[in-house]
Amino acid sequence: MMLKKWMSVVAILLALAGLPGCGGSGTVGSSSLQHTAYIPLPNENGVSVFRLGGSGALTGVAGSPFATGPSPAAMWVHPSGKFAYVANQSENDISLMKLDSNTGGMAEVLPRTPTGVAPAAMAMDSGGTFLFVANEASDTISVYSISSSDGTLSAVSGSPFPANPGPIAMVLSPSGKFLYVCNGNLAVVSAFTVSSGSLQEIAGSPFAVGHGPFSVAVDPGEHFLYVANAIDNTLSTLAISGTGALTTVSGSPFITGTHPISVAVDSAGAYIYVANEGSANISAYSLSNGVPTQTTGSPFTASTNPSFVTVDPTGKFLLEADGTAKTINEYSIAAGVLTANGNTVTLNSAPALIFTTP
């Protein structure tokens, strides 16, 4: 029950970042617009869109939120920038959203695509060929091929594939060869090889981690896997072999704050950040051969319930979401050291996740 609660909070907080255009109040800085962020809003059955400027400015897109199916819980944007996919958790299906690159808006293209029960997480390969969906309540992974012309989805042969109980978070390795899935009710991570969208569990899988694995990340070099263990208050670090098998790194697991439920690696693979919901802070680590070492001043004081962290594509800013306070708080990053820069957005609706594009 506790893990279920944490998962809901994370889903609510992942999207907290740009909601001036979805009923929230406040502005964050001013600058030219560089990136786009998409925020599913479960209570509004829609997705809010905002721009992230070079100075960290958050500017809501007119018309947000854009309608999806009921209770959107996860999403992914196609690398072409033409389409996005939203998992509607209470309806067990996926909305295909057509994106407008000029206005930043989005519109649903019907019909919706069925999934398993309670789709909770998504992943996509870098080429935008396959979409992976973790179905928490039916213990499966649905895999779809993506039409490059119109973005429509077609289930690959054998989908949905069996997974261990309670798949709640997952990450695809940068090469697209391996898929790693957190099983929240077990102290394990399941590992799969990916071939033409088909999943095959790797020998030795599932691999042991701490209790309550809740968030997972892979470094850009595809050398290491990181797992936040919400019950044990630790961060597991595992080396990835050429076959995708996992081996625990010496010294792992590493101590975090209380109830770590979100982990994010920067695009250079130099730093990793962990949101500690229970101790209201963020742990920051430098990485060397997969081993995390806390940066000067870590852990950094955060808001009341930091339930999600993400690093913007430039690596200059960290966004921290607080579902209790309904805020997004921004930190400037310098060599892994976080400094609150005063940029905060107050929201009226609880979000589910934030997906930021270059």
LINJOTA-V511082 format. One record per pair of residues at least 24 apart in sequence whose ideal C-beta (glycine too) atoms are under 10 Angstrom apart, sorted by the first residue. I is the first residue (numbers start at 1). J is the second residue. D is the distance in whole Angstrom. If there is no record, write none. Layout:
I&J&D / I&J&D
This chain:
2&212&8 / 2&230&8 / 2&231&8 / 2&259&9 / 3&166&8 / 3&168&8 / 3&184&5 / 3&185&7 / 3&211&10 / 3&212&6 / 3&213&9 / 3&214&7 / 3&230&7 / 3&231&8 / 3&261&9 / 4&136&9 / 4&166&9 / 4&168&9 / 4&184&8 / 4&185&9 / 6&168&9 / 6&184&9 / 6&212&8 / 6&214&6 / 6&215&10 / 6&230&6 / 6&231&10 / 6&259&7 / 6&260&10 / 6&261&5 / 6&262&10 / 6&277&7 / 6&278&10 / 6&307&8 / 7&73&9 / 7&120&7 / 7&121&10 / 7&136&8 / 7&166&10 / 7&168&6 / 7&169&8 / 7&184&7 / 7&214&7 / 7&215&10 / 7&230&9 / 7&261&8 / 7&307&10 / 8&42&9 / 8&73&9 / 8&89&10 / 8&307&9 / 8&323&9 / 8&350&9 / 8&352&9 / 9&259&10 / 9&261&7 / 9&262&10 / 9&277&7 / 9&305&7 / 9&307&5 / 9&308&8 / 9&321&9 / 9&322&10 / 9&323&5 / 9&324&8 / 9&350&9 / 10&168&9 / 10&169&9 / 10&214&7 / 10&215&7 / 10&230&10 / 10&261&6 / 10&262&6 / 10&275&9 / 10&277&9 / 10&307&5 / 10&308&5 / 10&321&9 / 10&323&8 / 10&352&8 / 10&353&8 / 11&40&8 / 11&42&7 / 11&71&9 / 11&72&9 / 11&73&5 / 11&74&8 / 11&89&8 / 11&120&8 / 11&121&10 / 11&168&10 / 11&307&9 / 11&308&9 / 11&323&9 / 11&350&9 / 11&351&8 / 11&352&4 / 11&353&6 / 12&40&10 / 12&41&9 / 12&42&7 / 12&43&9 / 12&73&10 / 12&305&10 / 12&307&7 / 12&308&9 / 12&321&8 / 12&322&10 / 12&323&4 / 12&324&9 / 12&326&9 / 12&347&10 / 12&349&9 / 12&350&4 / 12&351&6 / 12&352&6 / 12&353&9 / 13&261&9 / 13&262&8 / 13&275&9 / 13&277&9 / 13&303&10 / 13&305&8 / 13&306&8 / 13&307&4 / 13&308&4 / 13&309&9 / 13&319&10 / 13&320&9 / 13&321&3 / 13&322&7 / 13&323&4 / 13&324&9 / 13&325&10 / 13&326&9 / 13&327&9 / 13&328&9 / 13&347&10 / 13&350&8 / 13&351&7 / 13&352&8 / 13&353&8 / 13&354&9 / 14&39&8 / 14&40&8 / 14&73&9 / 14&74&9 / 14&75&10 / 14&262&8 / 14&307&8 / 14&308&5 / 14&309&9 / 14&310&7 / 14&319&10 / 14&321&6 / 14&323&9 / 14&351&6 / 14&352&6 / 14&353&3 / 14&354&5 / 14&355&8 / 15&39&3 / 15&40&5 / 15&41&6 / 15&42&9 / 15&47&8 / 15&48&7 / 15&50&10 / 15&65&10 / 15&72&9 / 15&75&9 / 15&308&9 / 15&321&7 / 15&323&10 / 15&328&9 / 15&347&9 / 15&349&9 / 15&350&8 / 15&351&2 / 15&352&5 / 15&353&5 / 15&354&5 / 15&355&8 / 16&41&10 / 16&48&10 / 16&307&9 / 16&308&7 / 16&319&8 / 16&320&9 / 16&321&4 / 16&322&7 / 16&323&7 / 16&325&9 / 16&326&7 / 16&327&7 / 16&328&4 / 16&329&9 / 16&345&7 / 16&346&10 / 16&347&6 / 16&349&10 / 16&350&8 / 16&351&5 / 16&352&10 / 16&353&9 / 16&354&7 / 17&48&9 / 17&50&7 / 17&52&8 / 17&58&6 / 17&308&9 / 17&310&8 / 17&312&9 / 17&319&5 / 17&320&9 / 17&321&7 / 17&327&10 / 17&328&4 / 17&329&9 / 17&330&8 / 17&345&7 / 17&347&9 / 17&351&8 / 17&353&10 / 17&354&5 / 17&355&10 / 17&356&8 / 18&48&6 / 18&49&7 / 18&50&2 / 18&51&7 / 18&52&7 / 18&57&10 / 18&58&5 / 18&59&8 / 18&60&6 / 18&61&8 / 18&64&8 / 18&319&9 / 18&328&7 / 18&345&7 / 18&347&9 / 18&351&9 / 18&354&8 / 18&356&9 / 19&48&5 / 19&49&10 / 19&50&7 / 19&58&8 / 19&60&7 / 19&64&8 / 19&65&9 / 19&326&9 / 19&327&10 / 19&328&7 / 19&345&6 / 19&346&8 / 19&347&4 / 19&348&8 / 19&349&7 / 19&350&10 / 19&351&7 / 20&48&9 / 20&50&7 / 20&58&7 / 20&59&7 / 20&60&4 / 20&61&10 / 20&64&9 / 20&345&6 / 20&346&9 / 20&347&9 / 21&48&6 / 21&49&7 / 21&50&6 / 21&51&10 / 21&58&9 / 21&59&8 / 21&60&2 / 21&61&5 / 21&62&7 / 21&63&8 / 21&64&4 / 21&65&8 / 21&104&9 / 22&46&8 / 22&47&9 / 22&48&4 / 22&49&9 / 22&50&9 / 22&60&7 / 22&61&9 / 22&63&10 / 22&64&5 / 22&65&5 / 22&66&10 / 22&347&8 / 22&348&8 / 22&349&6 / 22&351&8 / 23&48&9 / 23&60&10 / 23&64&9 / 23&65&8 / 23&347&7 / 23&348&4 / 23&349&6 / 24&48&9 / 24&50&10 / 24&58&10 / 24&60&8 / 24&326&8 / 24&327&9 / 24&328&9 / 24&345&6 / 24&346&6 / 24&347&4 / 24&348&5 / 24&349&7 / 24&351&10 / 25&345&8 / 25&346&5 / 25&347&8 / 25&348&8 / 26&58&9 / 26&327&9 / 26&328&9 / 26&343&9 / 26&344&7 / 26&345&5 / 26&346&5 / 26&347&9 / 27&57&8 / 27&58&8 / 27&59&8 / 27&60&9 / 27&343&9 / 27&344&10 / 27&345&8 / 28&52&9 / 28&53&9 / 28&55&9 / 28&56&7 / 28&57&6 / 28&58&4 / 28&59&8 / 28&328&8 / 28&329&10 / 28&330&7 / 28&341&9 / 28&342&9 / 28&343&4 / 28&344&7 / 28&345&6 / 29&53&7 / 29&54&9 / 29&55&5 / 29&56&5 / 29&57&4 / 29&58&7 / 29&59&9 / 29&330&9 / 29&341&8 / 29&342&9 / 29&343&6 / 30&55&7 / 30&56&10 / 30&57&5 / 30&59&8 / 31&55&4 / 31&56&8 / 31&57&5 / 31&59&9 / 32&57&9 / 33&57&8 / 33&59&7 / 33&61&10 / 33&104&9 / 34&312&9 / 34&313&8 / 34&314&8 / 34&358&8 / 35&312&6 / 35&313&6 / 35&314&8 / 35&356&6 / 35&357&6 / 35&358&6 / 36&61&8 / 36&77&8 / 36&81&8 / 36&99&9 / 36&101&9 / 36&104&6 / 36&355&9 / 36&356&7 / 36&357&5 / 36&358&9 / 37&61&10 / 37&77&10 / 37&104&10 / 37&310&9 / 37&312&9 / 37&319&8 / 37&328&10 / 37&354&6 / 37&355&7 / 37&356&5 / 37&357&7 / 38&64&9 / 38&66&9 / 38&72&10 / 38&75&6 / 38&76&9 / 38&77&6 / 38&84&6 / 38&86&9 / 38&97&9 / 38&99&9 / 38&104&9 / 38&106&8 / 38&353&9 / 38&354&7 / 38&355&5 / 38&356&8 / 38&357&8 / 39&64&8 / 39&65&8 / 39&72&9 / 39&75&9 / 39&321&10 / 39&328&9 / 39&347&9 / 39&349&9 / 39&351&5 / 39&352&8 / 39&353&7 / 39&354&5 / 39&355&8 / 39&356&10 / 40&65&9 / 40&68&7 / 40&71&9 / 40&72&4 / 40&73&7 / 40&74&7 / 40&75&5 / 40&86&6 / 40&87&8 / 40&88&9 / 40&89&10 / 40&95&10 / 40&351&6 / 40&352&4 / 40&353&6 / 40&354&9 / 40&355&8 / 41&65&5 / 41&66&10 / 41&68&9 / 41&71&10 / 41&72&7 / 41&347&9 / 41&348&10 / 41&349&5 / 41&350&7 / 41&351&5 / 41&352&7 / 41&353&10 / 42&68&10 / 42&70&8 / 42&71&5 / 42&72&6 / 42&73&6 / 42&88&9 / 42&89&7 / 42&90&8 / 42&349&9 / 42&350&7 / 42&351&8 / 42&352&5 / 42&353&10 / 43&71&8 / 43&72&10 / 43&348&10 / 43&349&5 / 43&350&6 / 43&351&9 / 43&352&9 / 44&68&9 / 44&71&10 / 44&72&9 / 44&348&9 / 44&349&5 / 44&350&9 / 44&351&9 / 45&69&7 / 45&70&5 / 45&71&7 / 45&72&7 / 45&86&10 / 45&88&8 / 45&90&9 / 45&91&10 / 45&95&10 / 46&72&7 / 46&86&9 / 46&95&10 / 46&106&9 / 46&108&10 / 46&349&9 / 47&72&6 / 47&75&7 / 47&84&8 / 47&86&6 / 47&95&9 / 47&97&7 / 47&106&7 / 47&108&10 / 47&351&9 / 47&352&9 / 47&353&10 / 47&355&9 / 48&347&9 / 48&349&8 / 48&351&7 / 48&354&10 / 49&84&10 / 49&97&10 / 49&99&9 / 49&100&10 / 49&103&9 / 49&104&5 / 49&105&7 / 49&106&7 / 50&104&8 / 50&328&10 / 50&345&9 / 50&354&9 / 50&356&10 / 51&104&7 / 52&312&6 / 52&313&8 / 52&314&9 / 52&317&8 / 52&319&9 / 52&330&10 / 52&354&10 / 52&356&7 / 52&357&9 / 54&312&10 / 54&314&8 / 54&316&8 / 54&317&10 / 55&316&9 / 55&317&9 / 55&332&10 / 55&341&9 / 55&343&9 / 56&312&8 / 56&314&10 / 56&316&7 / 56&317&5 / 56&318&10 / 56&319&9 / 56&330&5 / 56&331&9 / 56&332&7 / 56&341&7 / 56&342&10 / 56&343&5 / 57&330&10 / 57&343&8 / 58&317&10 / 58&319&9 / 58&328&7 / 58&330&8 / 58&343&7 / 58&344&10 / 58&345&6 / 59&104&9 / 60&104&9 / 60&345&9 / 61&100&9 / 61&103&7 / 61&104&4 / 61&105&6 / 61&106&9 / 62&103&7 / 62&104&8 / 62&105&8 / 63&100&10 / 63&103&8 / 63&104&9 / 63&105&5 / 63&106&9 / 63&107&9 / 64&104&9 / 64&105&8 / 64&106&9 / 65&106&10 / 65&349&8 / 65&351&9 / 66&95&10 / 66&97&7 / 66&99&10 / 66&100&10 / 66&104&10 / 66&105&6 / 66&106&5 / 66&107&7 / 66&108&8 / 67&95&9 / 67&97&10 / 67&106&9 / 67&107&8 / 67&108&6 / 68&94&9 / 68&95&4 / 68&96&10 / 68&97&7 / 68&106&9 / 68&108&6 / 68&112&9 / 69&93&6 / 69&94&8 / 69&95&5 / 69&108&8 / 69&110&10 / 69&112&6 / 70&95&10 / 71&118&9 / 71&119&10 / 71&352&8 / 72&119&10 / 72&351&9 / 72&352&6 / 72&353&9 / 73&118&8 / 73&119&7 / 73&120&6 / 73&121&8 / 73&122&9 / 73&136&9 / 73&352&5 / 73&353&7 / 74&119&7 / 74&120&6 / 74&121&5 / 74&122&5 / 74&123&9 / 74&133&8 / 74&134&8 / 74&169&10 / 74&170&10 / 74&352&7 / 74&353&6 / 74&355&9 / 75&122&7 / 75&352&8 / 75&353&7 / 75&354&9 / 75&355&6 / 76&121&10 / 76&122&4 / 76&123&7 / 76&124&5 / 76&128&9 / 76&131&7 / 76&132&9 / 76&133&9 / 76&353&10 / 76&355&7 / 77&106&10 / 77&124&8 / 77&128&9 / 77&355&6 / 77&356&9 / 77&357&5 / 78&124&7 / 78&127&10 / 78&128&5 / 78&131&9 / 78&146&7 / 78&148&9 / 78&151&6 / 78&357&10 / 79&124&8 / 79&125&9 / 79&126&6 / 79&127&7 / 79&128&5 / 79&129&10 / 79&357&9 / 79&358&9 / 80&127&10 / 80&128&6 / 80&146&10 / 80&148&8 / 80&151&8 / 81&128&10 / 81&357&7 / 81&358&9 / 82&128&9 / 82&148&9 / 82&149&10 / 82&150&9 / 82&151&6 / 83&109&8 / 83&128&8 / 83&146&8 / 83&147&9 / 83&148&10 / 83&150&8 / 83&151&3 / 83&152&9 / 83&153&10 / 84&108&10 / 84&151&9 / 84&355&8 / 84&357&9 / 85&113&8 / 85&122&7 / 85&124&8 / 85&131&6 / 85&133&9 / 85&144&9 / 85&146&8 / 85&151&8 / 85&153&7 / 86&112&9 / 86&119&10 / 86&122&9 / 86&352&9 / 86&353&10 / 86&355&10 / 87&113&10 / 87&115&7 / 87&118&9 / 87&119&4 / 87&120&7 / 87&121&8 / 87&122&6 / 87&131&10 / 87&133&6 / 87&134&9 / 87&135&9 / 87&142&10 / 87&352&9 / 87&353&10 / 88&112&7 / 88&115&8 / 88&119&7 / 89&115&9 / 89&117&9 / 89&118&5 / 89&119&6 / 89&120&7 / 89&135&10 / 89&136&8 / 89&137&9 / 89&352&8 / 90&118&8 / 90&119&10 / 91&115&9 / 91&119&9 / 92&116&7 / 92&117&6 / 92&118&7 / 92&119&7 / 92&135&8 / 92&137&9 / 92&138&9 / 93&119&8 / 93&133&10 / 94&119&7 / 94&122&9 / 94&131&8 / 94&133&7 / 94&142&9 / 94&144&8 / 94&153&7 / 96&146&10 / 96&147&10 / 96&150&9 / 96&151&6 / 96&152&7 / 96&153&7 / 97&151&9 / 98&150&9 / 98&151&7 / 99&151&9 / 99&357&9 / 109&150&8 / 109&151&7 / 109&152&8 / 111&152&10 / 112&153&10 / 113&142&9 / 113&144&7 / 113&152&8 / 113&153&5 / 113&154&9 / 113&155&8 / 114&142&9 / 114&153&10 / 114&155&9 / 114&160&10 / 115&140&9 / 115&141&10 / 115&142&5 / 115&144&9 / 115&153&10 / 115&155&10 / 115&159&10 / 115&160&8 / 116&140&5 / 116&141&8 / 116&142&6 / 116&159&9 / 116&160&5 / 116&163&9 / 116&167&10 / 118&167&10 / 118&168&10 / 119&167&10 / 120&166&9 / 120&167&7 / 120&168&5 / 120&169&8 / 120&170&9 / 120&184&9 / 121&167&7 / 121&168&6 / 121&169&5 / 121&170&5 / 121&171&9 / 121&181&8 / 121&182&8 / 121&215&10 / 121&216&9 / 121&353&9 / 122&170&8 / 122&172&10 / 122&353&9 / 122&355&9 / 123&169&10 / 123&170&5 / 123&171&6 / 123&172&4 / 123&173&10 / 123&176&10 / 123&179&7 / 123&180&9 / 123&181&9 / 123&194&10 / 124&172&7 / 124&176&9 / 125&172&6 / 125&173&9 / 125&174&9 / 125&175&9 / 125&176&4 / 125&177&9 / 125&179&10 / 125&194&8 / 125&197&9 / 126&172&9 / 126&174&7 / 126&175&8 / 126&176&6 / 127&176&7 / 129&176&8 / 129&196&9 / 129&197&8 / 130&156&7 / 130&159&10 / 130&172&9 / 130&176&8 / 130&179&10 / 130&194&8 / 130&196&8 / 130&197&4 / 130&198&10 / 131&156&10 / 131&197&9 / 132&156&10 / 132&159&9 / 132&161&9 / 132&170&7 / 132&171&10 / 132&172&7 / 132&179&6 / 132&181&9 / 132&192&9 / 132&194&8 / 132&197&8 / 132&199&8 / 133&159&9 / 133&160&8 / 133&167&10 / 133&170&9 / 134&160&10 / 134&163&7 / 134&166&9 / 134&167&4 / 134&168&7 / 134&169&7 / 134&170&5 / 134&179&9 / 134&181&6 / 134&182&9 / 134&183&10 / 134&190&10 / 135&160&7 / 135&163&8 / 135&167&7 / 136&163&10 / 136&165&9 / 136&166&6 / 136&167&6 / 136&168&5 / 136&169&10 / 136&183&10 / 136&184&8 / 136&185&10 / 137&165&10 / 137&166&8 / 137&167&10 / 138&162&10 / 138&163&9 / 138&167&9 / 139&163&5 / 139&164&7 / 139&165&5 / 139&166&7 / 139&167&7 / 139&183&9 / 140&167&8 / 141&167&7 / 141&170&8 / 141&179&7 / 141&181&7 / 141&190&9 / 141&192&8 / 141&199&6 / 143&179&9 / 143&192&10 / 143&194&8 / 143&196&10 / 143&197&5 / 143&198&7 / 143&199&7 / 144&197&8 / 145&196&9 / 145&197&6 / 146&197&10 / 154&197&10 / 155&197&9 / 156&196&7 / 156&197&4 / 156&198&6 / 156&199&9 / 157&196&9 / 157&197&8 / 157&198&7 / 158&197&9 / 158&198&6 / 158&199&8 / 158&200&10 / 159&197&8 / 159&198&8 / 159&199&8 / 160&199&9 / 161&192&8 / 161&197&10 / 161&198&8 / 161&199&4 / 161&200&9 / 161&201&9 / 162&190&10 / 162&199&9 / 162&201&8 / 163&190&6 / 163&192&8 / 163&199&9 / 163&201&9 / 163&206&9 / 164&188&7 / 164&189&9 / 164&190&5 / 164&201&9 / 164&205&9 / 164&206&6 / 165&190&10 / 166&213&10 / 168&213&8 / 168&214&7 / 168&215&9 / 168&216&10 / 169&213&8 / 169&214&7 / 169&215&5 / 169&216&5 / 169&217&9 / 169&227&9 / 169&228&9 / 169&261&10 / 169&262&9 / 169&263&9 / 170&216&7 / 171&215&9 / 171&216&5 / 171&217&6 / 171&218&5 / 171&225&8 / 171&226&9 / 171&227&10 / 171&263&10 / 171&265&10 / 172&218&8 / 173&218&5 / 173&219&10 / 173&220&10 / 173&221&10 / 173&222&5 / 173&223&10 / 173&225&9 / 173&240&7 / 173&244&7 / 174&218&7 / 174&219&9 / 174&220&6 / 174&221&8 / 174&222&5 / 174&269&10 / 175&218&10 / 175&222&6 / 175&244&10 / 176&222&10 / 177&222&8 / 177&240&10 / 177&242&9 / 177&243&9 / 177&244&7 / 178&202&7 / 178&218&8 / 178&222&8 / 178&225&9 / 178&240&7 / 178&241&10 / 178&243&9 / 178&244&4 / 178&245&9 / 178&246&9 / 179&244&9 / 180&205&9 / 180&206&10 / 180&207&9 / 180&216&6 / 180&217&9 / 180&218&7 / 180&225&6 / 180&227&9 / 180&238&9 / 180&240&9 / 180&244&8 / 180&246&8 / 181&205&9 / 181&206&9 / 181&213&9 / 181&216&8 / 182&206&10 / 182&209&8 / 182&212&9 / 182&213&4 / 182&214&6 / 182&215&7 / 182&216&5 / 182&227&7 / 182&228&9 / 182&229&10 / 183&209&9 / 183&213&7 / 184&211&10 / 184&212&7 / 184&213&6 / 184&214&6 / 184&215&10 / 184&230&8 / 184&231&10 / 185&211&10 / 185&212&9 / 185&213&10 / 186&211&9 / 186&212&9 / 186&213&8 / 187&211&5 / 187&212&8 / 187&213&7 / 187&227&10 / 187&229&8 / 187&231&8 / 187&232&8 / 187&236&9 / 188&213&7 / 188&227&10 / 189&213&6 / 189&216&7 / 189&225&7 / 189&227&6 / 189&236&8 / 189&238&8 / 189&246&7 / 191&225&9 / 191&238&9 / 191&240&9 / 191&243&9 / 191&244&6 / 191&245&7 / 191&246&6 / 192&244&8 / 193&243&8 / 193&244&6 / 193&245&10 / 194&244&9 / 200&244&10 / 202&241&9 / 202&243&6 / 202&244&5 / 202&245&6 / 202&246&8 / 203&243&7 / 203&244&9 / 203&245&7 / 204&241&10 / 204&243&9 / 204&244&10 / 204&245&5 / 204&246&8 / 204&247&9 / 205&244&9 / 205&245&8 / 205&246&8 / 206&246&9 / 207&236&9 / 207&238&7 / 207&245&8 / 207&246&4 / 207&247&8 / 207&248&8 / 208&236&9 / 208&238&9 / 208&246&9 / 208&248&8 / 209&234&9 / 209&235&10 / 209&236&4 / 209&237&10 / 209&238&7 / 209&246&9 / 209&248&8 / 209&252&9 / 209&253&7 / 210&234&5 / 210&235&8 / 210&236&5 / 210&252&9 / 210&253&5 / 210&256&10 / 210&260&9 / 212&259&8 / 212&260&9 / 212&261&9 / 214&259&9 / 214&260&8 / 214&261&5 / 214&262&8 / 214&263&9 / 214&277&10 / 215&260&8 / 215&261&6 / 215&262&5 / 215&263&5 / 215&264&8 / 215&274&8 / 215&275&8 / 215&308&9 / 215&309&9 / 216&263&7 / 217&262&9 / 217&263&5 / 217&264&6 / 217&265&5 / 217&272&7 / 217&273&10 / 217&274&10 / 218&265&7 / 218&269&9 / 219&265&5 / 219&266&9 / 219&268&9 / 219&269&4 / 219&270&9 / 219&272&8 / 219&287&7 / 219&290&8 / 220&265&7 / 220&266&9 / 220&267&6 / 220&268&7 / 220&269&4 / 220&270&10 / 221&268&10 / 221&269&6 / 221&290&10 / 222&269&10 / 223&269&8 / 223&287&10 / 223&289&8 / 223&290&6 / 224&249&7 / 224&252&10 / 224&265&9 / 224&269&8 / 224&272&9 / 224&287&8 / 224&289&8 / 224&290&4 / 224&291&9 / 224&292&10 / 225&249&10 / 225&290&9 / 226&252&9 / 226&254&9 / 226&263&5 / 226&264&9 / 226&265&7 / 226&272&6 / 226&274&9 / 226&285&9 / 226&287&9 / 226&290&8 / 226&292&8 / 227&252&9 / 227&253&8 / 227&260&10 / 227&263&7 / 228&253&10 / 228&256&7 / 228&259&9 / 228&260&4 / 228&261&6 / 228&262&7 / 228&263&4 / 228&264&10 / 228&272&10 / 228&274&6 / 228&275&8 / 228&276&9 / 228&283&10 / 229&253&6 / 229&256&8 / 229&259&10 / 229&260&7 / 229&261&10 / 229&263&10 / 230&256&10 / 230&258&9 / 230&259&5 / 230&260&6 / 230&261&5 / 230&262&10 / 230&276&10 / 230&277&8 / 230&278&9 / 231&259&8 / 231&260&10 / 232&256&9 / 232&259&10 / 232&260&9 / 233&257&7 / 233&258&6 / 233&259&7 / 233&260&6 / 233&276&8 / 233&278&8 / 233&279&9 / 234&260&7 / 234&274&10 / 235&260&7 / 235&263&7 / 235&272&8 / 235&274&6 / 235&283&8 / 235&285&8 / 235&292&6 / 236&263&10 / 237&272&9 / 237&285&10 / 237&287&9 / 237&289&10 / 237&290&5 / 237&291&7 / 237&292&7 / 238&290&8 / 239&289&9 / 239&290&6 / 240&290&9 / 249&289&8 / 249&290&5 / 249&291&6 / 249&292&9 / 250&289&10 / 250&290&9 / 250&291&8 / 251&290&10 / 251&291&6 / 251&292&9 / 252&290&8 / 252&291&8 / 252&292&9 / 254&283&9 / 254&285&8 / 254&291&8 / 254&292&5 / 254&293&9 / 254&294&9 / 255&283&9 / 255&292&10 / 255&294&9 / 256&281&9 / 256&282&10 / 256&283&5 / 256&285&9 / 256&292&9 / 256&294&10 / 256&299&8 / 257&281&5 / 257&282&8 / 257&283&6 / 257&298&10 / 257&299&5 / 257&302&9 / 257&306&9 / 259&305&9 / 259&306&10 / 259&307&9 / 260&306&10 / 261&305&10 / 261&306&9 / 261&307&6 / 261&308&8 / 261&309&10 / 262&306&8 / 262&307&6 / 262&308&5 / 262&309&5 / 262&310&8 / 262&320&9 / 262&321&9 / 263&309&8 / 264&308&9 / 264&309&5 / 264&310&5 / 264&311&5 / 264&318&8 / 264&319&9 / 265&311&8 / 266&311&5 / 266&312&9 / 266&313&10 / 266&314&10 / 266&315&5 / 266&316&10 / 266&318&9 / 266&333&8 / 266&336&8 / 267&311&7 / 267&312&9 / 267&313&6 / 267&314&8 / 267&315&6 / 267&358&9 / 268&311&10 / 268&315&6 / 270&315&8 / 270&335&9 / 270&336&7 / 271&295&7 / 271&311&8 / 271&315&8 / 271&318&10 / 271&333&8 / 271&335&8 / 271&336&4 / 271&337&10 / 271&338&10 / 272&309&10 / 272&311&9 / 272&336&9 / 273&298&9 / 273&299&10 / 273&300&9 / 273&309&5 / 273&310&9 / 273&311&7 / 273&318&6 / 273&320&9 / 273&331&9 / 273&333&9 / 273&336&8 / 273&338&8 / 274&298&9 / 274&299&8 / 274&306&9 / 274&309&7 / 275&302&7 / 275&303&10 / 275&305&9 / 275&306&4 / 275&307&6 / 275&308&6 / 275&309&4 / 275&310&10 / 275&318&10 / 275&320&7 / 275&321&8 / 275&322&10 / 276&302&8 / 276&305&10 / 276&306&7 / 276&307&10 / 276&309&10 / 277&302&9 / 277&304&9 / 277&305&5 / 277&306&6 / 277&307&5 / 277&308&9 / 277&322&9 / 277&323&9 / 277&324&10 / 278&305&9 / 278&306&10 / 279&306&9 / 280&304&6 / 280&305&7 / 280&306&6 / 280&322&9 / 281&306&7 / 281&320&10 / 281&338&10 / 282&306&6 / 282&309&6 / 282&318&7 / 282&320&6 / 282&329&10 / 282&331&8 / 282&338&6 / 283&309&10 / 283&338&10 / 284&309&10 / 284&318&8 / 284&331&9 / 284&333&8 / 284&335&10 / 284&336&5 / 284&337&7 / 284&338&6 / 285&336&7 / 286&335&8 / 286&336&5 / 287&336&9 / 293&336&9 / 294&336&9 / 295&333&10 / 295&334&10 / 295&335&7 / 295&336&4 / 295&337&5 / 295&338&8 / 296&335&8 / 296&336&8 / 296&337&6 / 297&336&9 / 297&337&6 / 297&338&8 / 297&339&9 / 298&336&8 / 298&337&8 / 298&338&8 / 299&338&9 / 300&331&7 / 300&337&8 / 300&338&4 / 300&339&8 / 300&340&8 / 301&338&9 / 301&340&8 / 302&329&7 / 302&331&9 / 302&338&9 / 302&340&9 / 303&327&6 / 303&328&9 / 303&329&5 / 303&340&9 / 303&344&9 / 308&351&9 / 308&352&10 / 308&353&8 / 308&354&7 / 309&338&10 / 309&354&10 / 310&353&9 / 310&354&6 / 310&355&9 / 310&356&7 / 311&356&9 / 312&356&6 / 312&358&10 / 313&356&6 / 313&357&7 / 313&358&5 / 314&358&9 / 317&341&8 / 317&343&8 / 317&356&10 / 319&343&9 / 319&345&9 / 319&354&7 / 319&356&8 / 320&344&10 / 321&345&10 / 321&347&9 / 321&350&10 / 321&351&7 / 321&353&9 / 321&354&7 / 322&347&9 / 323&347&9 / 323&350&6 / 323&351&8 / 324&350&10 / 326&350&7 / 326&351&9 / 328&354&8
